[in-house]
């Protein structure tokens, strides 16, 4: 079992009806946790205040909602907003040596907020799953996401959680995942306009950098991209002399720059996987035409920027 926990906060019968908007995502996150050997923890709130009308102990309103997927016996009860005030939960954390938490549930402006703040105060790694939290006032959620991030939490969505495969979610992980989504969305645009283009830079015969726009054929996010080119063309000759390369995807919304190496692939089976009927306008034969080949770029370093939230990441893959 990993040293990580998915925490579902206060999804109880007395909670806001807005929980219906996120219950499916929460349940899918629970499925992800089970598949990745991550602890699943349920936090219940009980109000001990005199005259309280909600979350009364031993009432149906204080019970977890019936449409919540229950996969463990890790159910802990708190009487204050911060889940860490529950001593039994603290014992569970210490016993299982948990250091990383994925937060879902309600209310974004109350118990989720308090729990995130106090977990970060104690230097736990906290990722808030943005499409798995809700509030009585849903208009407050964007403001709260910014608050969580200001306290050192990482903001992710459920898709990013699943694509990450259970690895530790850092800010760089999230930015890399976003860049990978952009790159993958641009494949197979042959002949379809600028949407699928990237700028490829190679070293020319005189040792100078040279750049050209090329259509992305296939990709595995930031890890590698492939392009189609002439077997005896200038790009193939340049790669034979120097395999150093750079790929850039510029936009007013983002800047994706990758540095690595390039290789030429002529394997017939791999060429067959890349072949599209549109290519008949360039190569008169079929996928086995020796006149064309695959130029594969393998990234080693990344420099990523997204203007929408002014986030950036640099590093080595």
C-alpha positions, 0 to 999 in steps of 0.5 A, a space after each residue: 500500500 502506498 503512503 498516500 490517501 484519497 480523502 473524501 470530506 463530509 459527503 453526508 446526507 445533510 451536505 449541500 445538494 450540490 454534491 450531486 454535481 461531483 459525486 460521479 467524479 468522486 466515485 471515479 477517483 475512488 476507483 483510481 485509488 483502489 486501482 493504484 493501491 492508495 488508501 481511501 479515507 472518509 471523513 464525517 462531520 458531527 455537530 455538537 453545538 446546541 440547537 444545531 439543525 444539521 450533522 446531528 450525531 446518530 441521525 440520517 443526516 450525519 450518515 454518508 450519502 447512499 450514492 458514495 462508493 464505500 470501499 474501505 472501513 477507514 471512516 473517521 468522525 470529526 467535530 471541527 472543520 479540520 479533519 486533523 482534529 480527529 485523533 483516530 485519523 491522526 493515528 491512521 496517518 502515523 500508522 500508515 506513514 502517509 505523506 501525500 493526500 488527495 482531497 475531495 468533498 465539501 465544503 470548499 469554503 469550510 472543512 475542505 479549506 481548513 483541512 488543506 490549510 492545516 495539512 500544508 501547515 504540517 508539511 504534508 503534500 496536498 493535491 486538491 482534485 478541482 472537479 471533486 469538491 463542491 460548496 453551498 456557494 459554487 461561485 466561491 470555488 475558483 477563489 478557493 482553488 486560488 487560496 489552496 494553491 497559495 498555501 502550497 497545495 497542487 490543483 489537479 483535475 480527475 483526468 490529470 490524477 488518472 493520467 499521473 498513474 499514482 505518482 506524486 503530484 507536484 506542480 511540475 507534474 501538472 504542467 507537464 500533463 497539460 503540455 502533453 495534452 496540448 501536444 497529443 491534441 495536435 496529432 494527425 492534422 496532416 493537411 488540416 491547417 496550422 493546428 497540428 504544426 510544430 517548429 522543428 530545429 536541427 543543425 545544418 551542414 555548416 553547424 548553424 541552427 535551422 528551423 522549419 514548421 512540420 505537422 505532428 504525425 504522432 506523439 506521446 505527450 512531451 516524451 516524443 513526437 514524430 514527423 514525416 519527411 523525405 528519406 533523402 531530404 535535407 532533414 534526414 541528411 542533417 540528422 545523420 550528421 548531428 542528431 541534436 534537435 529542438 521542438 517548439 509549440 508557440 501560442 498566445 496561450 502557452 509556450 512549449 519548448 523541448 530539447 533532445 535528439 532526432 532519429 530517422 525510422 524506415 522500419 516498414 511496420 512503423 511506417 505502416 502505423 503512420 500512413 494516412 491516405 492524405 499522404 498520396 498527394 506527396 508520395 504516389 505509392 503506398 505506406 511502403 514507399 521508400 521515398 518517405 520516412 519517419 523523423 522521431 524526436 525524443 525529448 530530454 529537457 522541457 521548458 513549459 509556460 501557460 499564460 492562463 495561470 502564469 505557471 511554468 516548469 523547466 527540467 529534465 525528463 
